[in-house]
Amino acid sequence: MKYFRLRQALFGVVVLFLVFSHTATSAQIDTGRNKLLAYMLSKQLPAMHFSDKQIDNTLAAAAFDLYLKQLDFQKRFLLTGDVAELSQLSTVLDDNLKRGEVIAPRIGYGILSARIDQVEVIIRELFKEGFDPNRAELLETDPDKLAYCRDLGALRERWRKMLKSQVNSRFLTLKEDNPDSKSDETLWKEAREKVEKRNKNLINRIRQETLQDHYDRYFNAVARAFDPHTNYMPPANKEDFDIHMRGSLEGIGALLREEDGYIKVVRIIPGSASFREGRLSAEDIILSVAQGGDEPVEITDMRLRDAVRLIRGPKGSEVRLTVKKPDSSRDVISIIRDVVQIEETFVKSTLLTDKKGDKVGYVLVPSFYRDFEKTRNGSGARNSTDDTRQAILDLKKKGIRGLILDLRNNGGGSLMDAVDIAGLFVDYGPMVQVKNSYGTKKVLTDDDRDIVYSGPLLVLVNQFSASASEIVAAALQDYGRAVIVGGAHTHGKGTVQTIVDLSENIPLLHLRKYDDLGALKVTIQKFYRVNGGSTQYKGVEPDIVLPSLFANLESGEQYLDYSLPWDRVEAVEIRPVEESGVNFQELKSRSGKRVKEDQALLVIGEEAAKAAARREKTRTSLKITDMEEKRADAKQARKKIGAHYRKFRDEGGDDGTMEHMELNGTAPGDDKWVDEVNEDPYIDEAMRVIGDMAL
């Protein structure tokens, strides 16, 4: 039935395209493109999605809810009247989509643009008036507890409090950085100037959002109404998705950030094209970008993602950067783009030694990556399975007595690699069940009889371990092959997505009229453990639960809008690992006793409880003395945690500003991660559990 509906959808697209092709002029071509996209989404999403949801009033209400949130999530611009006007569109959203009509983005764009103009005036006036830092008042920081402002007067008052909070906070930061060198009067003046400039840049960045950006986010809201992992990806987003999956891109190899309207170089990736050329350096400001011998394009005040698209390019092509050096001199640097390996996405390993002198292997798997394009082309493709296997083999040569597999913060990736990596530790057998919307189940099996490592195995997870990570943890837990250690639960993403290139589903004639249509990421299947339970929503519950700094965060599938529910199917027969003498209950008991005496984990537990209490108090005082006291408490808490947990130690470095490489990612650092591993209380306890297992 779904196949028939999908064929109808594609046929309807062709018919609708013929109508559009006769009515769209060159000036209306974007309108025609967006009409086509709306119609394609209305047909393909119901036909393909696992849930069997339809484009009806219920889905329209969900899509509008998501659209409104992305339009003004913090409720800083829209008034109640604006929301009421837009809400009238929610009742016809489903019918409009079916007809290929897209109304809300244009109206929302117009309303928001007008409010931005008004807010810009409000901000300017408020800075002229100034703020009283000693006035006792409260600011609600949780957008869910805020109503939209009823009029401009209320909006002005909301902005006054927000700006006061920012100025007070910046003053306290400047005071910490300049304890004796500047007077309070000078610091207050600097704080106001910096916050005013930051908000001016904010308004400028929002203004740079195009009407097409609004259309794209609207289409994404429609897709996300089916579930959180179904998305519309415009062409640029699809490119970034591919980069993250394969762990490499073609470009110059520089970490960039936007700062005061300029694009600044933060770091050069070792071994990259920029590194080999040698002249581009951290702190350089990129003023313009030219493709080979073409005229340069000025990128000052350009959005970072737009500047990045100019800088990124295919291997072997030339890009010329006009840069301003820290000494104000200018230079034109020619760089031949090359493949940049994003090392932080790849498997890493190191040898640990416990207090008894015993060796324990540690393997970090940040993601389940695979370059599918190279795999299809038959060329050498780096993948997480081969890298994990090699890391384990290297560690085995060093005589390890146990192995820690770290899947914390691993958001998933290639399903193939999840099955294969779990199979590295099990003889053979089913690893995960996959069910589609027809109810058809498929069991994915590891058929490789080779066990790469058979010794004591521990898997570290947290609430940011998702999807493929949960498959590996669940399979090893169901086989009794590993002890799972972490927070109360993992993320709970138990769904499978496929990428649909929308440009491939339309007639070739259309490709001559419209740009790339982007892609749909659609949920088409659901994961189930071999024991029958879904990993969706609930996630994986560890065998040993440790205190978590992030326990108070609402992070996980159960907190996401319109996530799919948990359910179960029939279990499949497996052959658990033969009895090894490991008593899971005894391991849990021993660990629990240690946690009560471990200073690091005790501090983490205490601070997590305090954070949970603070989280409930979303109304914060704007009185400068109260803010100073709160900041001191937070600094003290971080200091306490940092004394035992290197990752939270304040040792300077990056200022926390948003960073971009030529994708929305990060650059590889040095061997600082090894130091973090050696001073990680969770890894310390994992080593002790490994010691218990080896007894």
C-alpha positions, -999 to 999 in steps of 0.1 A, spaced: 0 0 0 28 24 9 46 16 -24 14 25 -43 11 57 -24 47 66 -31 42 60 -68 11 82 -67 32 109 -49 59 108 -76 33 109 -104 16 138 -87 48 157 -85 53 153 -123 17 166 -129 22 195 -105 56 203 -121 39 207 -155 16 233 -140 44 252 -123 66 252 -154 39 271 -173 31 296 -146 66 304 -132 86 332 -147 122 338 -140 113 363 -113 90 337 -97 113 308 -99 119 306 -62 82 306 -56 78 277 -80 106 258 -64 90 262 -30 56 252 -42 72 220 -57 90 213 -24 58 217 -4 39 194 -26 67 168 -26 68 169 12 31 165 15 32 133 -6 65 117 2 66 121 40 33 102 47 43 76 21 77 69 35 76 76 73 75 48 98 46 62 118 20 62 91 12 98 101 -9 117 75 -9 154 66 -40 163 85 -52 188 112 -32 170 140 0 171 121 -7 207 109 -10 218 146 23 200 154 41 216 124 28 250 133 40 246 169 75 238 157 74 266 131 65 292 157 93 280 180 119 283 154 106 317 144 110 333 179 118 306 205 129 330 232 98 353 226 120 384 221 103 398 190 67 386 183 37 400 201 5 381 210 -13 398 181 14 385 157 10 350 171 -28 352 168 -25 363 131 0 335 123 -21 309 142 -50 314 117 -27 297 92 -23 266 113 -58 253 105 -52 254 68 -15 244 68 -23 208 58 -46 217 30 -22 243 17 7 218 16 -14 193 -4 -20 220 -30 17 231 -30 8 264 -13 33 279 11 20 310 30 33 310 65 70 317 58 64 348 38 39 362 64 61 352 93 92 367 76 73 400 71 60 402 107 94 393 122 113 418 100 90 446 112 94 436 148 132 434 144 132 470 132 112 480 162 134 461 186 165 477 171 151 511 180 142 498 215 177 486 221 192 519 210 169 538 233 175 516 263 213 520 261 208 558 260 188 556 292 211 532 309 204 505 336 203 505 374 225 475 385 213 478 421 176 477 414 161 445 427 141 427 400 137 392 385 142 379 350 124 347 338 150 327 319 128 298 308 110 306 274 84 279 281 73 299 312 70 331 293 40 344 274 45 365 243 44 402 251 10 419 246 24 452 232 56 471 225 56 485 260 58 450 275 84 440 248 105 470 257 104 460 294 115 424 285 144 437 265 153 461 293 157 432 317 176 410 292 200 438 284 205 447 320 213 410 327 239 410 299 255 443 310 258 432 346 272 399 336 298 415 312 308 440 340 315 411 364 336 393 338 356 425 331 361 430 368 374 394 372 398 400 342 409 434 354 409 432 392 430 463 398 439 480 366 406 498 358 380 517 377 344 505 381 333 534 360 356 524 331 345 488 334 308 497 333 314 519 302 332 490 285 305 465 295 277 487 280 297 492 248 305 455 244 269 444 250 255 471 227 279 460 200 270 424 205 233 431 202 238 452 171 257 423 156 228 400 166 203 421 148 225 423 117 229 385 117 191 380 120 186 405 92 209 384 70 185 355 71 168 353 37 132 346 29 145 313 15 160 305 49 125 309 64 110 286 38 136 260 45 130 261 82 93 259 76 97 228 55 119 214 83 91 221 108 67 201 87 92 172 85 99 173 123 62 171 131 66 134 120 94 128 145 125 147 157 148 129 133 129 135 102 143 167 86 143 187 54 179 195 46 186 223 22 216 217 -1 242 232 24 229 211 53 230 179 31 266 187 23 275 191 60 257 158 69 278 139 43 310 155 58 301 144 93 294 108 81 327 103 63 348 124 87 365 144 60 359 173 37 377 191 9 389 226 18 418 245 34 418 230 69 411 260 92 390 265 122 370 298 119 347 319 139 327 351 135 339 380 157 325 416 155 315 412 119 349 396 109 358 361 100 388 352 121 411 322 120 411 303 153 433 274 145 451 257 116 445 219 112 479 201 113 487 185 80 460 204 61 465 225 30 467 257 51 493 241 73 514 231 43 512 265 27 523 280 59 512 317 58 477 315 71 478 318 109 456 319 140 442 355 146 443 363 109 411 381 97 399 370 63 386 400 44 378 386 10 378 353 -9 385 346 -46 381 314 -66 413 310 -86 417 341 -108 381 354 -102 374 387 -86 375 385 -48 343 386 -28 342 408 4 331 387 34 332 413 61 297 413 79 288 381 60 273 352 78 299 327 88 282 298 70 280 319 38 317 328 41 325 291 48 308 280 16 330 304 -4 362 291 13 353 254 11 358 238 -23 369 207 -42 403 191 -39 429 206 -63 411 239 -67 427 273 -58 413 297 -33 429 331 -27 423 347 7 430 384 14 438 385 51 446 411 77 474 401 100 475 410 137 500 437 130 475 453 105 495 443 74 476 426 45 485 395 26 469 376 -3 474 339 3 469 313 -24 459 278 -11 453 247 -32 424 229 -14 429 193 -3 411 166 17 409 175 54 406 146 78 386 156 109 406 136 134 382 142 163 356 121 145 379 91 144 386 63 168 414 69 193 431 46 218 456 47 246 471 23 272 461 29 309 477 16 340 458 11 372 471 15 407 482 -21 408 503 -16 377 479 -37 355 474 -25 319 439 -16 307 431 -7 271 410 23 263 393 29 230 372 60 223 347 58 194 334 93 189 310 83 160 302 54 137 316 69 106 319 54 71 326 71 37 297 55 18 306 73 -14 341 58 -16 327 24 -5 303 25 -35 331 35 -58 353 7 -47 381 29 -34 396 27 1 372 41 26 380 48 62 354 34 86 350 30 124 350 -8 124 384 -12 108 398 16 130 384 0 162 396 -34 153 432 -21 147 431 -1 179 422 -33 199 448 -54 181 475 -28 189 464 -27 226 464 -65 228 500 -66 218 508 -46 250 493 -72 273 460 -56 285 440 -74 312 408 -55 302 393 -31 277 372 0 281 350 10 251 340 46 255 308 55 237 300 86 257 287 115 236 286 92 205 255 103 186 256 73 163 261 70 125 265 39 103 243 10 113 266 -14 95 295 -3 117 274 -7 149 267 -43 141 303 -50 130 318 -34 161 295 -53 185 306 -84 166 343 -78 174 335 -90 209 310 -119 202 315 -151 182 285 -146 159 247 -141 161 219 -115 159 229 -80 170 197 -59 164 162 -62 150 149 -37 125 112 -33 118 97 -12 90 62 5 88 48 -26 72 56 -46 103 83 -66 85 112 -74 107 148 -80 97 175 -94 120 209 -79 115 236 -105 123 273 -106 128 284 -135 107 321 -132 114 333 -161 137 364 -142 146 365 -126 181 389 -97 182 389 -94 220 375 -119 245 387 -105 278 369 -83 304 350 -56 286 333 -24 299 313 0 279 310 37 290 278 55 280 259 86 290 227 104 280 243 117 249 251 82 236 225 76 209 213 54 180 242 32 169 259 36 203 228 22 219 227 -7 195 263 -17 205 257 -13 242 223 -31 241 237 -60 221 267 -65 244 245 -62 274 220 -88 261 248 -112 253 262 -107 288 294 -98 271 301 -64 287 293 -44 317 276 -12 308 285 18 330 271 54 329 242 76 338 206 66 344 199 60 307 212 67 272 195 91 248 168 67 235 171 72 197 159 39 184 150 48 148 165 44 114 167 72 88 173 72 51 184 101 29 162 109 -1 177 132 -27 147 153 -37 163 163 -70 164 126 -81 126 122 -77 116 148 -103 119 150 -141 152 160 -157 136 189 -173 130 204 -138 167 203 -130 173 229 -157 148 253 -141 155 250 -104 185 247 -81 193 217 -60 162 209 -40 181 194 -11 171 162 7 148 146 31 161 126 61 131 103 69 126 78 97 117 46 79 125 19 105 127 12 143 154 -6 162 147 -34 187 171 -53 209 176 -90 205 155 -93 237 126 -76 219 126 -42 237 130 -11 217 159 13 223 136 41 213 125 66 240 138 47 270 173 41 258 197 16 275 198 13 313 234 7 324 243 -22 347 262 2 370 248 37 373 273 65 383 265 101 394 262 124 364 268 161 361 241 162 334 214 143 353 194 175 356 194 182 319 163 173 299 183 155 273 170 124 256 142 112 233 117 114 260 121 152 262 119 158 224 87 171 207 68 144 188 92 116 195 80 80 187 70 58 216 86 28 232 73 -7 223 86 -42 220 85 -71 195 92 -108 199 127 -116 211 151 -136 189 171 -165 201 207 -159 208 236 -178 224 248 -157 254 285 -157 262 294 -187 282 295 -183 320 326 -164 329 322 -162 366 314 -125 365 286 -116 389 269 -84 377 252 -79 410 285 -82 429 301 -57 405 273 -32 411 276 -36 449 314 -31 449 311 -1 426 284 14 448 306 12 479 335 28 461 313 57 448 303 65 484 340 70 492 353 83 459 359 121 464 355 129 427 322 111 422 309 124 455 316 160 444 299 153 411 269 138 428 266 168 452 270 194 424 245 176 402 220 177 430 226 215 434 223 220 397 190 202 396 177 225 424 190 256 406 173 244 374 139 246 390 145 283 399 143 298 365 136 334 377 170 350 384 178 381 403 192 411 383 207 429 413 244 431 407 253 418 442 230 388 438 245 380 403 280 383 417 272 359 445 256 334 420 287 337 398 310 330 427 290 299 436 292 286 401 330 293 399 335 275 432 315 245 420 335 243 388 367 246 408 356 217 431 347 195 401 379 206 382 401 194 410 390 159 402 379 161 366 404 177 342 377 183 315 361 209 338 393 225 349 396 262 339 430 263 322 423 291 297 423 284 259 394 291 237 369 317 250 339 296 243 328 316 212 310 296 186 336 280 163 333 267 128 356 248 105 345 245 69 316 226 83 297 230 116 324 210 135 356 213 155 392 209 147 414 182 162 433 193 192 467 180 204 471 151 229 452 170 256 425 143 253 450 118 267 455 140 298 417 142 301 414 104 299 440 100 327 421 125 349 385 113 343 368 99 374 344 78 353 374 61 336 390 56 370 360 38 382 357 18 350 393 6 355 384 -5 390 353 -24 377 376 -40 351 398 -51 380 368 -67 398 358 -85 365 393 -99 361 394 -114 396 
